[in-house]
Amino acid sequence: MADSISGAEAALLTGYTTVQVSRIRRRFAEAGLDGLQDKPRSGRPREVSSRKTAQVVAMTLKPPPSGISHWSSRDLSTKVGLSHSTVHRIWQAHALKPHRIEMFTFSTDPKADEKIYDVVGLYLNPPTSAVVLSVDAKTQIQALARTQPILPMRPGLPVRQTHDYTRNGLLNLYAALNIASGAVPGEGTATHTGADFLRFLQALYRRDKRRDLHVVLDNSSTPKTPQVLSWLEAHPTVHFHFTPTGASWLNMVEAWFSILIRRSVRRGSCDTVKALARHIRNYLEHWNDNPTPFVWTKDPAAMI
């Protein structure tokens, strides 16, 4: 077929120029399919001495000049006399990523080991005759309304919204992740007090009166108010399990809150707190129609 059409026709069909078509045909005639392989390009990468490479690595690991938070390849290239692309290749070869940062917190809780084993033990081996809930509050969720209507997605265009917004109030959300089923009951409140927490706890208790209730909590003050402690003493089938101080990430419901913000809240636009509460309630219903349990895989010994 290639012999039956001209170079100009082949160029129209393939998107190449006539010169490129002619060159490809000649290479195929001379070497067959092997002639169509990419040939080595002219020139070669500039060789960098091991000493210069070590200098780039050493400077990358040191703090940058005052006023700069981290090295960029262009900043460092001016210091070491190399191109920024060469600096970038050295970074890649040595797994250096100055632009990235990760957060960490060391718990100072003297009972951290004990609490980690307690909480993770519930995740890995929940009691079959009891209910295990991971409970927390997402506080001060803002009801934000964009100043202009959000423009819907179109072919070739994403959803568009204005960068500015108005603040219309705050909502606190209490939520309880059922470790076994993944279901999440929740309740929105205007305040974040011990009384609000107790009311939510009582609602959870009424759902499963006949079984023991194990509740994983962080170390906030609301679960430790006299009202809550008094109620807890009067209901011996309810057991609190606290995460270590500074380790609220161990509370599995935090992962669900992250999903809620990404999937429901961040791109929403709500003119009132009531509208925000309704929006979140609809998401809760959507989640609970087909809940997804989270699976904890890390052994507590590896976390200490």
Buried (B, 14 or more C-beta within 10 A) or exposed (E): EEEEEEBEEBBEEEEBEBEBBBEBBEBBEEEEEEBEEEEEEEEEEEEBEEEBBEBBBEBBEEEBEEEEEEBBBEBBBEBBEBEBEBBBBBBEEBEBEBEEEEEEEEBEBEEBBEBBBBBBEBBEEBEEEBBBBBBBBBBEBBBBBBEEEEEEEEEEEEEEBEEEBEEBBBBBBBBBBBBEEBBBBBBBBEEBBBEBBBEBBEEBBEEBEEEBBBBBBBBBEBBBBEEBBEBBEEBEEBBBBBBBBBBBEBBBBBBBBEBBBEEBBEEBBBBEBBBBBEBBBEBBEEBBEEEEEBEBEEEBEEBE
